[in-house]
């Protein structure tokens, strides 16, 4: 099996059915027991129930607001909020708000599958978006457009930012994101970063795809045993124009480091961006057979130049 990014942002059902994932909801369950009102059925929800609701919610989000939808009522909620299981974290507020809504509306259960419940479910998603914004788990970008961007493109980017409820600013000092023209040498190829391991599989992030498209691949297809921690948020991101163009395609705010450029607008190669990645354009097994040195992994190489070829990676 070749290492391929999955085709959409839908969740892995088996992942949410697994005992390891269900156990991750224990801090959330404890937080809910301490911080939410009584439940309509008189008993607090189990971790298995919470995991199931989370999976259904993510599935609905993709079907209602994903890439294939021509128009969308809101931008997809960031997947990082659904991966935050810390007490008082994103998952706590999402599920706490859902349970409160269920109690207030007198619902027996959630139904994210029935098409006749579409309006109610969209209302739920909008409510969750508001909750995440109020608790600062969702902070919309304040965007400054580089004056070197041509007027036609600038107008298009302006519309994209407004449609997705970002803020445009003409004051560079207030911007959280500075958008530059796309560099000529910008090419994602098939770069990916391993971000989690479970048993004999790795969860990897493919550059140029939303975080919801992160894909589980067999460990044999990942040429490293290492897993890399999520990057720390920046005060200001310098990104290429494609960051906004892809937002409009996937209806999801994209991972900034995939599109990161220098303050002068030059694309930051993986080694410079301090992201450890592997080039996976074809079957890893066949590449290993052809080259004893492939694949080579980036380390903290400072400002070394990176030459990406179809055969592998060369640091010079």
PyMOL commands that set and color helices and strands:
alter all, ss='L'
color gray80, all
select helices_A, chain A and resi 13-17+19-24+26-35+47-65+79-82+90-105+115-134+151-163+172-174+211-213+219-221+242-250+256-259+284-290
alter helices_A, ss='H'
color red, helices_A
select strands_A, chain A and resi 142-145+167-168+177-180+191-198+201-206+215-218+237-240+278-279+306-308+313-315
alter strands_A, ss='S'
color yellow, strands_A
deselect
rebuild
show_as cartoon
